[in-house]
Amino acid sequence: MTDTISLKTARRIALAAQGFGRTPPASPDRKHFRDVARRLGVIQIDSVNVVTRTHYLPAFSRLGDYPREALEAEAWGPRRSLFEYWGHEASMMPLELQPLFRWRMARAREGAMWTGLARFGRERRDYIDNVLAEIERRGPVTGGDFAEGPRGKPGWWEWSDGKRALEWLFWAGLITTKTRNGFERVYDLTERALPDRIIDLPTPNEADAQRELVRIAARTQGIATEADLRDWFRLPLADNRARVAELVEAGELTPVRVKGWKNLAWLAPGAKTPRKVAHAALLSPFDNLIWTRDRTERLFDVKVRLEIYTPEHKRLHGYYVLPFLEDEAVTARVDLKSDRKAGILRVQAAWREPDATAQTPERLAAELKRMAGWLGLECVEVVGKGDLAAALDDAL
């Protein structure tokens, strides 16, 4: 018999697995940041800098105002604990996970990547090999060092041949990010950029590596459907299905029904079920808790959609919208913008959700003030629309 649990219980399991509800440290430091990174398994990277770049935000949501330099040291410093690769999307992950992605790197060398980049790899392999040889000779490089060559169509994919070659080599695992200058990657050969203790780790076979990735995905979600498990590290459909079945047969995943969920869910070993979760947090639109839109709707009964690429007149909530987690519910969402010149965190829109409480404006105001201070901004100002804007302005 498969047990059935309530949605409230599933939500508490998921929140606890993600690190919410824990008493934040008084003075968060590098160790606390490392703990968050290992708990999550993967932190998505994105270039949009309207508030701050998204990879800084998951640790803020869980720790409070930790020093941003902690992330930079762990991701790009000389004694770092993270590496960059295609995990969920472009991601930073704990170094010890690097061997678990070597199968993906090997498949990339055979063409398993974006269609246009795979075609470039087939047609221009001699050029790519020359770029790799130049990096081996020269040492760390940036995209600007290989800016020559024809460019693609205007837009995000207006890459030079040099940039395409670097992206192909990165996906293939032959080069990686050694550090960053601002937000620009500095590439080097993988065996030079990563510590010997990581390079020398044995390479697991595909099935073993994928099973471990599914274990991590289960642990960090607490409770998850097969699709949820697959999405964490974007595993191939057939591979994920096989690995989940193997872990179920081994007794490592426990089947469970969640009231209101269409599909069977799987409970991770040791998943905690707290009696309540008390936590207030602004969530990046790319936060691990909500990046799978279907899962977010199943857990919180709210539709969270990224509207950056939606024409302005069609946006419902705004350009860069952060949902507000109030204990065990998403009670509001705010469209934010850092006006760094004026020193103001601007609330361009503030909206209630059905689970909003009488305390929502005050608790949201407190988190906005905390975020402004963490970002080095002097104040918060409500300048926009939304059915929560007036109450939030009063609370501020």
N, C-alpha and C positions, 0 to 999 in steps of 0.2 A: 504494500500500500504506500502511495506517495502522500506525504503530509501536505496539508494546505495551511498557509499562513496569511495573515492580513496584509494589506498594502502598507499599513502603518508600521508593522514589524519589518517588512522588506525595506522600507525607507530608512528605518533606524539602522538596520544592518549595513545598508549602502553608505550612509553618512559616517558611521563609525569606521568602516573600512577605509574611507577616504581621509580620515584624520580629523573629522569635525566632532565637536563636543569635548575635545580634550582641553584641559586648562593650558592656555598659551604661556610660554616662558616669559619671565619678567624682562629679560634682555636676550632676545633671540640672536644667535650667532651662526657661524659657519656649520657647526655640528648640527644645530637644529635644522638648518636648510638641507644638509645632506640627508637627515632623517626623512624629511618631507619628500625629497627626490627619490629616495629608495622606496618609500611607501607607495608613491604613485607609479614608479617604474618607468614613466615617460612623461616629459613636459613638452608640450607643443611650442614651436617657435613660429612667430609671425612678425612681419616687418611693420605692420600698422602701428603708429606711434601717437595716436590721438590723445590717449590718456597716458599710457606707458606701454612699452612692448609687452605682449601677453605673457611671455615666459617669466616675467617678474611677478605676475599676479597670483598664481596658485599658492606660493609660499606665503604671500601677504594675507590671503584669505584664511590660511590655517594658523599662521604664527602671529599675525599683527605686523607692526612696523619693524621688520627685520632689516638689517643693512643690505642694500642692494649690492654692495661690493662683495657680499658673501656669495651670491650667485655668480658674479663675474669671476671670482677666484676659483670657484668649484668647476665652472664651465670652461674657462679660458686661461687660468693661471698656471704657473709652473708646476704646482702640486695639485692638479685638478682631480676631481672624482667623477666627472661626466664626460661623455663624448657625444658628437653629433652624427646622426644618420636618419634614414627614413624609418621611423618607428611607427607612430600613428600617422602623422604627416612629417614634415621636417621637425625633428625632435632632438632634445638632449636627454640622455639616459645614463644610468650608472655604468661606469667603465666595465664592470664585471659582466655586463650583458653583451659586450661586443662579440664574443664568440658565438652567441646565440643568433646573430644576424649574418654570419658568414655564408650560410646557405642562400640568403637573399642576395648577397653580393655576388656569389657564384652564378646565380640565375640571371642577375643583371648583366654579367659579362656575356651571357648567351642571348641577351636581348629582352629580358623581362623588366621593362621600364616603360616610361611614356613612349607612345608610338613614334612621335617625331624624333625623340632622342635616340631610340633604338635604331631607327633608319639612318640617322647621322652616324651612329657607331658602325653600322655595316658599310656605309658608303665612304667614310672618312677615317677608317681605322689607322691607316698609316699616319695621318695627321695627329690623331689622338696619341699614338705611340710616341711621336716626336715631342708632343707637349709633356708627356710623362717623363721622357728622357731629359727634357730641359729642366723640369722640377727636380729630378734626381741630381742634375749637375749644379743647378743654381741654389737650391734650398727653398725656403718658404716663399710663396707667391700669392698675389691677389688676382682677381678677375681683370683688373686694370693692366696687369702685365701681359695679358693675352687678349687685348681688345681689338686686334686686327681682324680682318676678314669681313665678308658680307653679313648683313644682319637680316633677321627674319621680318615678318610683318609687324607693323607698329603695334604697340601695346606691351603687355607684360612679357611676351615671348620675343621681344626684339633683342635677341641675344646675338653676339658675334660668334664666329666659329670657335674662337678661343674659349668663350664662356660655355659653349655647348660641350667642348672637350672636357673642361673642368667638371661640369655637372655629370658627364658620363663616367669619368674617372672616380668621382665621389660616390656615385651610386654603385659602381663596381667594387668599391672598397679599396681601391688602389691608392687613393689619397683621402685625407680627411682634414677637418678643421683643426689647425694647430692652436690658433687664437683668433681674435677678431680685433680689427681697428674700427672703433665705433660699432657699426653693425656689419661692416664688410668682413667676409671670411678671409682668413689667411690660411692657405692650404699648404700641406707638406705630405710627403710619402707617409702612409699609415704607419709603417714600421719605425719611422723617425718621430712621428707626432705623439704616438701613444707609448706608455711605459712598457718596458720589456716584460714586466710581469703579466701584462695583458696579452701582448703579442705572443708570448710563449705558452699561453694556455692552449690545451688541445682543442681541436675543432670538433664539436659533436656532429653526429650525422643529422640529417634534416629532421627526422622524426623526433629524436631526442631533444633537439633545440626547440622545435615547435611545441612539444609537450611542456617544456619549461616555460615558454612564453605564455601558454594557456594557463599554467599554474599561477604565474604572476598576474595575469589578467583576472583570474578568479579571485585571488587574494585581495587585490586592490579594489575590486568592485564588491566583494562580499557575497552578493547574490547577483546572478546574471543569466540571461538566456544564451543560447548558442550563438546568436548573432551579436550579442553584447561582447562575448568572449572573443569572437573573431575580430571585431572592430578595434579592439584596444591596440593591437599591433598590426592591423590590416592583413591578417593571414589569408591565404588563398582559401576559397570556400571548401573544396574537397579536402584539403589538408586539415583545416580546422575541424571539420566534421569527424574525420578519422581520429584526430588527437583527442577531442572531447570524448568520443566513444571509448577510447583506450583508458582515459583517466576515470571514466565512470565505471568501467569494468574492473579497474584496479581499486575501486572504492575511494578514490581521492575527491570525487565530486558527488554530492548527494542531491538527487532530484527532489524538487519541491514545487508545489503549485502556489502561485500568488493570486489572491482574489482579484479579479478584474484583468489579469494578464492572459492573453490568448495562448501564449506558448509556455512550455515547461521551462522552469528556471533551475539553476544549479547553485547549490550552496557550497562555498569554499570551506576547506578544513579550518577549524578554529575560528570561524566567523563569529564576531561578537554581536549580541543583541542587547544593547543598553535599554534601560527602562525609559529613558528620555534622552534627547540630544539638545543641549543648550548651546547655541552658537549663533553669532551674527556675523555675516560676511558678504561683502560685495564680490561677485564672481565674474571673472573674465568670460567673455562669450566663448573663449576657447578652453575654459576650465575643464579638467577631466570629469568632474561630476556631471557636467551638462553637455559635453561635446557631441554625444550621440543623441540626436534630437528625439528619436522615437523613445529611447530609454528615459529621457528627461520628462516626456509627456506621460509615460507610464508611471514614473515614480512620483511626480509632483503635480500632475494634471495641469501643466502649463505648456503652451507651445512657444518654444524659444527658437527664433529664426535669426540668422545673421543677415542683416539688411544692408551691409556695406555695399554690396553689388546690386542692390535694388535701386531703381531710379528714385530720386528724392520724393517725388510727388506720390509714390506708391508705398513709401515706408509707413509702417504702423506705429513704431515706437522710436525710431531714430537711427542714426548712423552707427554709433559704437555704444551698444546698450549692454549694461551690466545688470543681470538679475540680482536681487537681494535675498539672501538666505536668512530667514528669521527662525531660528531653532530648527524645526522639522518641515518648514514650508517655504516656498518661494512666494514672498508677499508683495514684492514691488519690483520695478525695473527702472533704471535711470540711464538716460543718454548723456554721457559725460565727455568733457573736453578739457584738457589741461591748457590754460592760457599762461604759458611760462613767462612771457614778457610782463604780463600784468600781475603774475603771482596768484592766479585765481583758478580754482577748480570749478568749472562752469557746469551746472546742471541744465542741459538744454531741453530736457523733458523728464517728467517723473510720473509714473503710472502705478496705480494700485493693481493688485491681483486679488482674486476672490478670497484668498486666505489672509488678507491684510487684517491687522489688529489695530486697536486703539493706540498701541505703543509703536506701531510701525514708523510713523514720521520721526519720533524721537530717536529710536534705535538706528534708523537709516541715517539721520543727521549725524549721530555720533560716529558712525563708520565713515561717512563722507569726510568729516573733520579729521579722523585718523588717517585716511588716505591722503588728504591734502598735505598734512604734516609730513607724512612719509615721502611724498613726492617733492617736498621742499617748497610747497605753495603756501601762501599766507592765509587764505580763506576760501570758503565755499560760497558760491553765489547761484541762486536759482534764476535763470533768465528765460526759461522756455515754458512749454505747455505741458498738459497732462493733468489727470484728475487728482494727482497727489501733490502737484506743484505748490499750491497755496499752503497746504498743511505742512509740507516740508520746509517751505520758506519761513513759516512761523516757528517751527522747531529749531531752525538754524539761528 
